[in-house]
Amino acid sequence: MRIAVSGSIATDHLTVFPGRFKDQLIPGQLDHVSLSFLVDDLEVRHGGVAANIAFGLGGLGLGPLLIGAVGADFGPYEVWLKEHGVDTGGVAVSAERQTARFMCTTDQDANQIAAFYTGAMAEARDIDLTALFDEAGSAGRTGRPDLVLIAPNDPEAMLRHTRQCRELGIPFAADPSQQLARLDGAQVRDLVDGARWLFTNEYESALLLERTGWTCDEVLDRVGTWIVTLGEHGARAQRADGTALHVPAVPHVPVADPTGVGDAFRAGFLAATVRGLALTAATRLGCAVAAEAIRTVGSQTYEATLARLLANLTAAYGAEAAAEIAPHLAAAAAGEGGEVS
């Protein structure tokens, strides 16, 4: 099964504030905040939601097609992604703008304050999925993917690619997450309606309901499955047929950096569903991959090895749960569809 990931491709500039943001916020003064945080560290890392997810899928043997817009500075990053199993044939290079930048500060409670420079990402709206998939097919590669994940991106690109998936009859997954703050109700409804998978975190799930004006049941009537990540509490999954499950996170994982952990979860979850695993097992693998990501600084520095993933699965869910997933991970490690990094 072929997965395409449409969304942001960026460079992350990650800093650490040794205190707590909440201690710097004065009640009654929040309408004119002016703060500067003296930070201890600076890490410059590869990032962008779509690239992060594609990196995770590539490491799990899926060979995903990455779709997005970048600047002329993308060369070394492209080499990195290709080395980690990502097909960059869907990436458009801007002649005028730099690759997007994500600038984020994390405090000692793992809270984050961030800014995102759009850069070349604004040109992602010009990418035509119909032409791209036709071109890929004529070039001898797999043309139409079996699933397109619509991740945070230029809003017009997200809307266009979602509509084109409907027109082409290609199943899609909706992951509006960070862009919910920029989207109006009609746009969010358009992105969500008909999605096979809908991904949000807990806060975003409430924001999605507020934006759409739908109830939880009305959302579930319009999507296949709604996956909500819950940070240290794991993830839950719901379907309109009454299916509801909660999978706890892998316990006792040292937190180095929470950036990109949700993207790692999505990669693990989708890799499991592609290989035919049931919903509970897929959610567990998502949590296992997320546990590896949170141990490292940066969104694409973790190594989801077979041994590490099985250790996480055993620690969190028991030997039987790990044994259920092990053959699928071993198949990837043996070269069936790629290699587990």
C-alpha distance (Angstrom), angle and dihedral (degrees) to the residues before:
residue distance angle dihedral
M1 . . .
R2 3.79 . .
I3 3.82 121.0 .
A4 3.80 124.4 -164.3
V5 3.80 119.6 -162.7
S6 3.80 117.9 -155.6
G7 3.78 117.5 -170.3
S8 3.78 148.6 75.2
I9 3.78 125.1 -12.1
A10 3.79 112.2 -169.2
T11 3.77 149.0 148.0
D12 3.81 115.0 -109.8
H13 3.81 121.7 -139.6
L14 3.80 104.0 -166.1
T15 3.79 125.2 -170.9
V16 3.82 133.5 177.0
F17 3.81 125.5 -136.8
P18 3.84 110.1 -157.6
G19 3.83 93.6 -148.7
R20 3.80 136.5 53.6
F21 3.79 123.1 -84.0
K22 3.80 90.6 -144.6
D23 3.81 90.7 61.7
Q24 3.80 90.2 59.4
L25 3.82 96.2 51.2
I26 3.80 114.4 91.7
P27 3.83 117.2 -152.8
G28 3.79 111.1 -118.8
Q29 3.81 92.7 21.8
L30 3.78 100.3 74.8
D31 3.81 94.1 103.7
H32 3.83 90.8 71.8
V33 3.80 106.9 29.6
S34 3.81 116.7 173.6
L35 3.79 112.6 173.2
S36 3.77 137.3 156.1
F37 3.80 118.4 -168.4
L38 3.81 119.9 -151.2
V39 3.79 102.7 -140.9
D40 3.78 129.9 -160.8
D41 3.79 104.9 -148.6
L42 3.79 140.6 30.0
E43 3.79 122.5 -158.9
V44 3.81 120.2 -178.5
R45 3.78 108.4 -157.7
H46 3.79 142.9 165.5
G47 3.82 111.6 -95.5
G48 3.77 149.4 140.0
V49 3.78 120.1 134.8
A50 3.80 97.1 -104.4
A51 3.80 93.1 45.2
N52 3.81 91.1 47.4
I53 3.79 92.4 52.0
A54 3.80 92.1 44.0
F55 3.82 89.7 50.5
G56 3.81 89.5 53.7
L57 3.79 93.1 47.0
G58 3.78 91.2 47.6
G59 3.78 91.3 52.2
L60 3.79 89.1 51.9
G61 3.79 92.3 53.8
L62 3.82 101.7 -101.8
G63 3.84 101.1 119.2
P64 3.84 93.9 -144.9
L65 3.80 124.8 -160.1
L66 3.81 110.6 -122.1
I67 3.81 116.5 -147.3
G68 3.80 121.4 -169.3
A69 3.79 146.8 95.3
V70 3.81 126.3 -90.5
G71 3.80 141.0 169.7
A72 3.79 130.5 -106.2
D73 3.83 87.2 -92.6
F74 3.83 89.9 71.5
G75 3.84 96.8 93.5
P76 3.82 101.2 98.4
Y77 3.81 91.1 39.7
E78 3.81 90.6 52.5
V79 3.79 90.6 53.3
W80 3.80 89.3 51.7
L81 3.80 92.8 51.7
K82 3.80 93.6 47.3
E83 3.79 89.7 50.5
H84 3.81 87.2 56.6
G85 3.78 97.3 52.0
V86 3.81 101.5 -92.2
D87 3.81 122.3 139.3
T88 3.83 106.0 -140.4
G89 3.80 94.1 -172.9
G90 3.81 90.5 114.8
V91 3.81 95.6 55.6
A92 3.83 117.4 109.2
V93 3.83 119.1 -155.7
S94 3.80 118.3 -140.1
A95 3.77 118.9 -137.4
E96 3.81 92.5 -154.6
R97 3.81 112.3 32.4
Q98 3.78 138.6 58.6
T99 3.78 123.2 -120.1
A100 3.81 112.0 -84.2
R101 3.81 119.8 -88.0
F102 3.81 128.9 -142.4
M103 3.82 113.2 -160.7
C104 3.80 114.3 -170.3
T105 3.82 138.1 171.1
T106 3.81 120.2 -162.1
D107 3.81 123.3 -162.1
Q108 3.81 127.6 -149.5
D109 3.82 91.1 -90.1
A110 3.83 90.0 56.1
N111 3.82 91.5 -109.3
Q112 3.79 113.2 144.6
I113 3.81 138.8 -149.4
A114 3.78 113.8 -168.5
A115 3.79 145.6 170.3
F116 3.79 127.7 -159.2
Y117 3.83 125.8 -151.7
T118 3.79 108.9 -153.0
G119 3.80 99.8 -154.1
A120 3.79 113.7 150.7
M121 3.79 91.1 -2.4
A122 3.82 87.4 84.4
E123 3.81 88.0 71.6
A124 3.80 94.1 58.1
R125 3.82 87.3 92.5
D126 3.81 87.7 70.7
I127 3.81 93.1 62.1
D128 3.82 109.7 105.4
L129 3.81 110.8 -153.1
T130 3.80 93.1 -162.6
A131 3.80 92.1 56.5
L132 3.80 92.2 40.5
F133 3.78 94.7 53.4
D134 3.82 92.3 44.0
E135 3.80 90.0 50.5
A136 3.79 92.0 48.1
G137 3.80 90.4 51.8
S138 3.79 93.7 49.4
A139 3.81 90.0 49.1
G140 3.80 90.6 60.9
R141 3.80 95.9 -104.2
T142 3.78 124.5 113.5
G143 3.79 104.7 -74.8
R144 3.78 114.1 -164.0
P145 3.80 112.9 35.4
D146 3.79 121.3 -136.4
L147 3.81 92.1 -128.5
V148 3.80 134.9 15.3
L149 3.79 119.1 -156.5
I150 3.81 110.5 -152.0
A151 3.81 103.8 -152.9
P152 3.83 129.3 178.4
N153 3.78 109.7 -58.8
D154 3.78 140.8 128.1
P155 3.85 100.5 -28.9
E156 3.81 93.6 -126.4
A157 3.80 89.6 51.1
M158 3.80 90.9 51.7
L159 3.79 91.6 50.9
R160 3.80 94.4 44.2
H161 3.79 94.7 48.3
T162 3.80 92.2 47.0
R163 3.80 91.3 51.5
Q164 3.78 91.8 46.7
C165 3.80 90.8 52.5
R166 3.80 88.4 55.2
E167 3.81 91.6 47.3
L168 3.81 92.1 48.7
G169 3.79 93.4 43.5
I170 3.80 92.4 -121.7
P171 3.84 116.4 147.5
F172 3.78 112.7 -118.1
A173 3.79 139.2 -165.3
A174 3.81 120.3 -141.9
D175 3.80 119.7 -139.5
P176 3.83 106.1 164.3
S177 3.85 93.2 154.4
Q178 3.83 110.2 136.5
Q179 3.79 93.5 22.4
L180 3.81 93.7 60.3
A181 3.80 87.9 91.0
R182 3.83 89.7 60.0
L183 3.80 98.9 41.9
D184 3.78 127.7 84.6
G185 3.79 124.8 -138.2
A186 3.81 96.5 -93.9
Q187 3.80 91.2 50.2
V188 3.81 93.9 49.4
R189 3.80 90.9 48.2
D190 3.80 89.6 51.1
L191 3.81 92.2 50.8
V192 3.80 95.3 47.1
D193 3.80 104.1 39.4
G194 3.80 110.9 102.4
A195 3.81 97.5 5.3
R196 3.79 115.7 151.6
W197 3.82 88.8 -149.1
L198 3.81 128.4 20.4
F199 3.82 117.5 -164.0
T200 3.82 126.2 -165.3
N201 3.76 138.1 140.7
E202 3.80 120.2 -119.0
Y203 3.81 96.2 -91.0
E204 3.79 92.0 44.3
S205 3.79 90.8 52.1
A206 3.81 89.9 60.3
L207 3.80 90.9 44.7
L208 3.79 90.8 50.0
L209 3.80 90.8 54.0
E210 3.80 90.4 48.4
R211 3.81 92.9 48.7
T212 3.80 96.9 45.6
G213 3.80 97.6 38.7
W214 3.81 86.9 -135.5
T215 3.78 126.9 131.1
C216 3.79 120.1 -125.4
D217 3.81 89.6 -101.0
E218 3.80 91.0 51.5
V219 3.80 90.5 53.0
L220 3.80 90.8 49.0
D221 3.80 90.2 51.0
R222 3.82 88.2 59.4
V223 3.81 102.1 44.4
G224 3.77 136.5 51.1
T225 3.80 98.0 -129.1
W226 3.81 131.9 -7.9
I227 3.81 113.6 -145.5
V228 3.82 117.0 -165.7
T229 3.80 119.1 -171.4
L230 3.81 114.3 -145.8
G231 3.80 104.1 -168.2
E232 3.80 111.4 -132.3
H233 3.80 89.3 4.8
G234 3.81 94.7 63.1
A235 3.79 122.3 -130.6
R236 3.76 142.3 -57.5
A237 3.79 131.4 -147.4
Q238 3.81 129.5 -158.3
R239 3.78 137.1 -176.2
A240 3.78 133.0 -172.7
D241 3.83 90.8 -114.2
G242 3.80 89.2 69.4
T243 3.80 96.9 -95.4
A244 3.79 108.1 147.8
L245 3.77 127.6 163.7
H246 3.78 139.1 165.8
V247 3.80 121.8 -152.4
P248 3.82 116.1 -167.2
A249 3.78 120.9 -134.1
V250 3.78 122.7 -103.6
P251 3.83 103.9 -84.1
H252 3.80 129.9 -123.1
V253 3.80 96.9 16.2
P254 3.83 113.8 157.4
V255 3.81 110.4 -124.2
A256 3.81 112.8 -131.5
D257 3.82 98.3 157.7
P258 3.83 130.8 -14.1
T259 3.82 93.9 -156.1
G260 3.80 111.2 120.7
V261 3.78 96.0 4.5
G262 3.80 91.9 122.1
D263 3.80 88.9 51.4
A264 3.80 90.3 52.9
F265 3.81 89.2 50.7
R266 3.81 90.6 53.5
A267 3.79 91.3 50.2
G268 3.78 92.8 51.5
F269 3.79 93.3 44.0
L270 3.80 94.9 49.4
A271 3.80 92.8 43.4
A272 3.80 88.5 55.9
T273 3.80 94.8 48.2
V274 3.81 90.6 48.6
R275 3.78 88.9 56.7
G276 3.78 92.3 51.1
L277 3.80 100.8 -102.7
A278 3.80 119.1 152.8
L279 3.79 123.3 -108.3
T280 3.80 96.8 -95.2
A281 3.80 93.5 48.7
A282 3.81 91.3 46.1
T283 3.79 91.5 52.1
R284 3.80 90.3 48.7
L285 3.79 92.1 52.0
G286 3.80 89.1 48.9
C287 3.80 89.4 55.0
A288 3.81 91.6 46.0
V289 3.80 92.6 54.1
A290 3.82 90.8 44.1
A291 3.81 89.1 54.7
E292 3.80 90.0 58.3
A293 3.80 92.1 48.4
I294 3.80 94.8 51.6
R295 3.81 91.4 54.4
T296 3.82 91.8 66.3
V297 3.81 136.7 55.5
G298 3.79 111.1 -112.0
S299 3.78 133.6 29.6
Q300 3.81 98.6 -97.6
T301 3.77 104.7 36.5
Y302 3.79 100.7 87.8
E303 3.79 124.1 99.5
A304 3.79 112.6 -143.7
T305 3.79 95.0 -159.4
L306 3.77 122.1 178.6
A307 3.80 91.3 -114.2
R308 3.80 94.4 49.1
L309 3.80 94.8 46.8
L310 3.79 92.9 48.5
A311 3.81 90.0 48.2
N312 3.81 90.4 52.3
L313 3.80 92.5 47.1
T314 3.80 92.5 49.0
A315 3.79 93.5 46.9
A316 3.79 93.7 49.6
Y317 3.80 105.6 32.2
G318 3.80 108.2 13.9
A319 3.78 137.4 -104.3
E320 3.80 94.0 -71.2
A321 3.82 92.5 56.5
A322 3.82 90.7 47.9
A323 3.81 90.7 49.0
E324 3.81 90.5 54.4
I325 3.80 91.7 57.1
A326 3.81 99.3 33.9
P327 3.85 97.5 84.2
H328 3.80 91.3 54.4
L329 3.79 92.5 50.6
A330 3.79 91.1 44.2
A331 3.81 90.7 53.1
A332 3.79 89.9 55.9
A333 3.79 91.7 46.6
A334 3.81 89.3 51.5
G335 3.78 90.6 56.5
E336 3.79 103.3 -97.9
G337 3.77 98.5 143.5
G338 3.78 95.2 -14.5
E339 3.75 139.1 -44.5
V340 3.75 134.0 -66.5
S341 3.80 103.4 -119.3
